[in-house]
Amino acid sequence: MYDKEIKKYKIESARLKEWDYSKPWWYYITINTKDHKHYFGRIESYKMMLNDLGKIAETCWENIINHYPMVELDYYVIMPNHLHGIIILNSTVETGHAPSLQQNNVKQNDSSTNTPSLSNIIGSFKSAVTKQIHQTGYPNFKWQRSFYDRIIRNETELFNIRKYIEQNPLKWDLENENENLYQ
């Protein structure tokens, strides 16, 4: 779509317009580095070997639950240039900043709770990783704009996504081996 006011093309969001992304649910996420540059390590013998930058991304990913108590993390994998993960948003009784101070003022089923959206959570994750990587001497590190998500609809889909995440390093090696055969 071309926006005449700012005279540039805008990418339409792939998010479902009618879906509330702060709704408790299971979400499959893919986040890519800008231009798919390999920052996080390499695949060796069908296993992902995280370098220091990959370990930063992993630590920040695992720390999401410390910043968002309503979030659970399921399967995930950090690859050389992207991350796949399953995030589970649960309902909460806490809101925004200093949740323990507000806890007594919010009813459990109160629709006014300030539950962060999936975009808030992923944005915070990307920001934390970027900041830490920049501080380690990689000022050019960037993420691709936005992220991909899929609302997990049923157990079969969850099973298939988990299998895909687990097998991603194996698939990476096989794809690269096949590419090299044809060069």
DRENNUGU-544032 format. One record per atom (N, C-alpha, C): y, x, z; residue in three letters. Coordinates in steps of 0.2 Angstrom, whole numbers, padded with zeros to 4 digits, always signed. Layout:
YXZala...
END
This chain:
-0006+0004+0000met+0000+0000+0000met+0006+0004+0000met+0011+0003-0004tyr+0017+0007-0004tyr+0023+0003+0000tyr+0026+0007+0004asp+0031+0004+0009asp+0038+0006+0006asp+0041+0001+0003lys+0048+0003-0001lys+0053+0005+0004lys+0053+0003+0011glu+0058+0005+0015glu+0057+0013+0017glu+0051+0016+0018ile+0051+0023+0019ile+0048+0027+0013ile+0047+0023+0007lys+0046+0026+0001lys+0040+0031+0002lys+0034+0029+0004lys+0028+0033+0004lys+0022+0028+0005lys+0016+0030+0003tyr+0010+0026+0004tyr+0008+0026+0011tyr+0006+0020+0013lys+0003+0019+0020lys-0004+0018+0019lys-0008+0021+0023ile-0015+0019+0023ile-0017+0013+0028ile-0020+0008+0025glu-0021+0002+0029glu-0027+0004+0034glu-0026+0001+0040ser-0031+0003+0045ser-0038-0001+0043ser-0043+0003+0045ala-0050+0000+0044ala-0052-0004+0050ala-0048-0005+0055arg-0049-0009+0061arg-0049-0016+0059arg-0053-0020+0063leu-0053-0027+0062leu-0047-0030+0065leu-0043-0034+0061lys-0037-0036+0063lys-0038-0042+0069lys-0043-0045+0069glu-0045-0050+0074glu-0048-0048+0080glu-0050-0042+0080trp-0054-0039+0086trp-0049-0036+0091trp-0050-0037+0097asp-0047-0034+0103asp-0050-0028+0105asp-0048-0022+0103tyr-0051-0016+0104tyr-0050-0013+0112tyr-0048-0018+0116ser-0048-0016+0123ser-0054-0021+0126ser-0057-0024+0122lys-0062-0029+0124lys-0068-0025+0126lys-0071-0026+0132pro-0078-0023+0134pro-0083-0023+0128pro-0085-0018+0126trp-0090-0018+0120trp-0092-0010+0119trp-0097-0010+0115trp-0100-0003+0113trp-0097-0001+0106trp-0094+0005+0106tyr-0091+0007+0099tyr-0094+0014+0097tyr-0095+0014+0091tyr-0097+0021+0088tyr-0091+0024+0085tyr-0089+0030+0086ile-0083+0034+0085ile-0085+0040+0080ile-0081+0041+0075thr-0081+0048+0072thr-0074+0050+0071thr-0073+0056+0074ile-0066+0060+0073ile-0067+0066+0070ile-0063+0067+0064asn-0063+0073+0060asn-0057+0078+0061asn-0059+0084+0060thr-0053+0089+0060thr-0049+0088+0054thr-0043+0090+0054lys-0039+0090+0048lys-0042+0094+0042lys-0042+0091+0037asp-0045+0095+0031asp-0052+0097+0032asp-0056+0094+0037his-0063+0095+0038his-0064+0103+0040his-0059+0106+0043lys-0060+0113+0044lys-0065+0114+0050lys-0069+0119+0050his-0074+0121+0055his-0071+0125+0061his-0069+0121+0066tyr-0066+0124+0072tyr-0071+0125+0078tyr-0076+0120+0078phe-0080+0120+0084phe-0086+0124+0085phe-0088+0127+0080gly-0094+0131+0080gly-0098+0131+0074gly-0105+0132+0074arg-0109+0132+0068arg-0116+0129+0070arg-0119+0128+0065ile-0126+0125+0065ile-0131+0131+0064ile-0135+0132+0069glu-0140+0138+0069glu-0147+0135+0071glu-0151+0136+0066ser-0158+0134+0067ser-0158+0126+0069ser-0154+0122+0065tyr-0154+0115+0066tyr-0151+0113+0073tyr-0147+0117+0076lys-0144+0115+0082lys-0137+0117+0082lys-0133+0113+0085met-0125+0115+0085met-0124+0120+0091met-0121+0125+0089met-0119+0131+0093met-0112+0130+0094met-0109+0128+0100leu-0102+0127+0101leu-0099+0134+0102leu-0093+0135+0099asn-0089+0141+0101asn-0084+0138+0107asn-0080+0143+0108asp-0075+0141+0114asp-0071+0135+0112asp-0069+0134+0106leu-0065+0128+0104leu-0070+0121+0105leu-0076+0122+0103gly-0081+0117+0103gly-0082+0115+0110gly-0082+0120+0115lys-0083+0119+0122lys-0077+0115+0125lys-0071+0116+0122ile-0065+0113+0125ile-0066+0105+0123ile-0068+0104+0116ala-0069+0097+0114ala-0074+0094+0118ala-0079+0097+0120glu-0085+0094+0124glu-0082+0092+0131glu-0079+0097+0134thr-0077+0096+0141thr-0072+0090+0141thr-0067+0090+0136cys-0062+0084+0136cys-0066+0078+0135cys-0071+0078+0130trp-0075+0072+0129trp-0078+0069+0135trp-0082+0074+0139glu-0085+0072+0145glu-0080+0070+0150glu-0074+0072+0150asn-0069+0070+0155asn-0066+0064+0154asn-0067+0061+0148ile-0064+0054+0147ile-0066+0049+0153ile-0072+0049+0155ile-0074+0045+0161ile-0070+0046+0167ile-0067+0052+0168asn-0063+0054+0174asn-0056+0051+0174asn-0054+0050+0167his-0047+0047+0166his-0047+0040+0165his-0053+0037+0163tyr-0054+0030+0162tyr-0060+0027+0165tyr-0060+0025+0171pro-0066+0023+0175pro-0069+0017+0172pro-0066+0014+0167met-0070+0008+0164met-0074+0010+0158met-0074+0017+0157val-0077+0019+0151val-0084+0023+0153val-0089+0022+0149glu-0095+0025+0149glu-0096+0029+0142glu-0099+0035+0143leu-0101+0038+0137leu-0108+0038+0136leu-0110+0037+0129asp-0117+0037+0128asp-0119+0043+0123asp-0123+0043+0119tyr-0124+0049+0114tyr-0118+0051+0111tyr-0118+0058+0110tyr-0112+0061+0106tyr-0115+0067+0103tyr-0112+0070+0098val-0113+0076+0096val-0106+0079+0093val-0105+0085+0094ile-0099+0089+0092ile-0102+0093+0086ile-0099+0093+0080met-0101+0096+0074met-0096+0101+0073met-0097+0106+0068pro-0092+0111+0066pro-0085+0108+0065pro-0085+0102+0062asn-0078+0099+0060asn-0077+0092+0062asn-0081+0089+0066his-0081+0082+0068his-0085+0081+0074his-0084+0075+0077leu-0087+0073+0083leu-0090+0065+0081leu-0096+0064+0083his-0098+0057+0083his-0100+0055+0091his-0098+0049+0093gly-0100+0047+0099gly-0100+0040+0100gly-0103+0038+0105ile-0103+0031+0107ile-0099+0030+0114ile-0094+0026+0113ile-0090+0024+0119ile-0091+0017+0121ile-0092+0016+0128ile-0094+0009+0130ile-0088+0007+0135ile-0084+0002+0133leu-0078+0000+0137leu-0081-0006+0141leu-0080-0005+0148asn-0082-0010+0153asn-0076-0014+0155asn-0077-0020+0158ser-0071-0023+0161ser-0069-0020+0168ser-0063-0020+0170thr-0061-0017+0176thr-0057-0021+0180thr-0056-0019+0186val-0051-0022+0190val-0045-0018+0191val-0044-0012+0188glu-0039-0008+0189glu-0034-0008+0183glu-0028-0006+0184thr-0024-0006+0178thr-0020+0001+0178thr-0018+0003+0172gly-0013+0008+0171gly-0013+0014+0175gly-0007+0017+0176his-0007+0023+0181his-0007+0021+0188his-0010+0026+0192ala-0011+0025+0199ala-0015+0018+0201ala-0021+0018+0198pro-0024+0012+0198pro-0026+0010+0205pro-0027+0015+0210ser-0029+0013+0217ser-0023+0010+0220ser-0017+0011+0218leu-0012+0008+0221leu-0011+0000+0219leu-0014-0001+0213gln-0013-0008+0211gln-0019-0012+0212gln-0024-0009+0214gln-0031-0012+0214gln-0031-0019+0218gln-0027-0019+0224asn-0027-0025+0228asn-0023-0031+0225asn-0019-0029+0220asn-0015-0034+0218asn-0018-0038+0211asn-0023-0036+0209val-0026-0038+0203val-0033-0042+0204val-0033-0048+0202lys-0039-0052+0203lys-0044-0049+0197lys-0051-0050+0199gln-0056-0047+0194gln-0056-0050+0188gln-0055-0056+0187asn-0055-0059+0180asn-0048-0061+0178asn-0043-0057+0180asp-0036-0058+0178asp-0035-0055+0171asp-0033-0059+0166ser-0032-0057+0160ser-0026-0053+0159ser-0022-0052+0164ser-0016-0048+0163ser-0017-0040+0165ser-0024-0039+0166thr-0025-0032+0167thr-0023-0027+0161thr-0021-0021+0163asn-0019-0017+0157asn-0025-0012+0155asn-0030-0015+0152thr-0035-0011+0150thr-0034-0007+0144thr-0035-0001+0144pro-0033+0003+0138pro-0037+0001+0132pro-0034+0002+0126ser-0038+0001+0120ser-0042+0007+0118ser-0047+0006+0114leu-0050+0011+0111leu-0046+0017+0108leu-0040+0014+0104ser-0036+0019+0101ser-0032+0023+0107ser-0030+0020+0112asn-0027+0024+0118asn-0032+0029+0120asn-0038+0028+0121ile-0043+0032+0124ile-0044+0038+0119ile-0045+0037+0113ile-0046+0042+0108ile-0040+0046+0107ile-0034+0043+0107gly-0028+0047+0106gly-0027+0051+0112gly-0028+0049+0118ser-0028+0054+0124ser-0033+0060+0123ser-0039+0058+0121phe-0044+0063+0120phe-0041+0069+0115phe-0039+0066+0109lys-0037+0071+0104lys-0031+0075+0106lys-0026+0072+0110ser-0020+0075+0112ser-0023+0081+0117ser-0027+0079+0122ala-0029+0084+0127ala-0033+0090+0123ala-0037+0089+0118val-0041+0094+0115val-0036+0098+0111val-0031+0095+0108thr-0026+0099+0104thr-0022+0103+0108thr-0019+0101+0114lys-0015+0105+0118lys-0019+0111+0121lys-0025+0110+0123gln-0029+0115+0126gln-0031+0121+0120gln-0032+0118+0114ile-0034+0123+0109ile-0028+0127+0107ile-0022+0124+0107his-0016+0127+0105his-0014+0132+0110his-0016+0131+0117gln-0015+0136+0122gln-0019+0142+0122gln-0025+0141+0118thr-0029+0147+0118thr-0028+0151+0112thr-0023+0149+0108gly-0021+0154+0103gly-0022+0151+0096gly-0024+0145+0095tyr-0025+0142+0088tyr-0020+0136+0087tyr-0013+0138+0086pro-0008+0134+0085pro-0009+0129+0079pro-0013+0131+0074asn-0014+0127+0068asn-0019+0122+0068asn-0022+0121+0074phe-0028+0116+0075phe-0024+0109+0074phe-0028+0105+0070lys-0025+0098+0070lys-0032+0093+0069lys-0031+0087+0071trp-0036+0082+0070trp-0034+0078+0063trp-0038+0075+0060gln-0037+0071+0055gln-0033+0065+0058gln-0029+0062+0054arg-0025+0056+0057arg-0030+0050+0058arg-0029+0047+0064ser-0033+0041+0066ser-0041+0043+0067ser-0045+0039+0067phe-0052+0040+0068phe-0056+0034+0065phe-0063+0035+0064tyr-0067+0030+0062tyr-0070+0026+0068tyr-0071+0020+0067asp-0075+0016+0073asp-0079+0011+0069asp-0084+0009+0073arg-0089+0004+0071arg-0090+0000+0078arg-0090-0006+0077ile-0091-0011+0083ile-0099-0011+0083ile-0103-0009+0088ile-0110-0009+0088ile-0112-0017+0089ile-0116-0020+0084arg-0117-0027+0085arg-0123-0029+0088arg-0128-0024+0088asn-0135-0026+0091asn-0139-0020+0093asn-0144-0021+0096glu-0149-0016+0098glu-0152-0011+0093glu-0153-0015+0087thr-0156-0011+0081thr-0151-0006+0079thr-0144-0008+0078glu-0139-0004+0076glu-0138+0002+0081glu-0138+0000+0087leu-0137+0005+0093leu-0143+0010+0092leu-0149+0008+0091phe-0154+0013+0090phe-0153+0018+0084phe-0151+0015+0078asn-0150+0019+0072asn-0144+0023+0073asn-0139+0021+0076ile-0133+0026+0077ile-0135+0032+0082ile-0139+0030+0087arg-0141+0035+0092arg-0146+0040+0088arg-0150+0038+0084lys-0154+0042+0080lys-0150+0047+0075lys-0145+0044+0072tyr-0141+0047+0067tyr-0137+0053+0071tyr-0134+0051+0077ile-0131+0056+0081ile-0136+0062+0083ile-0141+0060+0085glu-0146+0066+0087glu-0148+0070+0081glu-0149+0067+0075gln-0151+0071+0070gln-0146+0074+0065gln-0139+0073+0068asn-0134+0075+0064asn-0134+0083+0062asn-0136+0087+0067pro-0136+0094+0066pro-0142+0096+0061pro-0147+0093+0061leu-0153+0094+0057leu-0151+0092+0050leu-0147+0086+0049lys-0145+0084+0043lys-0140+0089+0040lys-0136+0091+0044trp-0131+0096+0041trp-0134+0102+0038trp-0139+0105+0042asp-0142+0111+0039asp-0146+0109+0032asp-0149+0103+0032leu-0153+0101+0026leu-0148+0100+0020leu-0142+0097+0021glu-0137+0096+0016glu-0135+0103+0013glu-0133+0107+0018asn-0131+0114+0016asn-0136+0118+0012asn-0142+0117+0014glu-0147+0121+0010glu-0148+0118+0003glu-0148+0111+0003asn-0148+0108-0004asn-0142+0110-0008asn-0136+0110-0005glu-0130+0112-0009glu-0131+0119-0012glu-0134+0124-0008asn-0135+0131-0010asn-0140+0131-0016asn-0145+0127-0016leu-0150+0127-0021leu-0147+0126-0028leu-0141+0122-0028tyr-0138+0120-0035tyr-0132+0124-0037tyr-0131+0129-0033gln-0125+0133-0034gln-0127+0140-0038gln
END
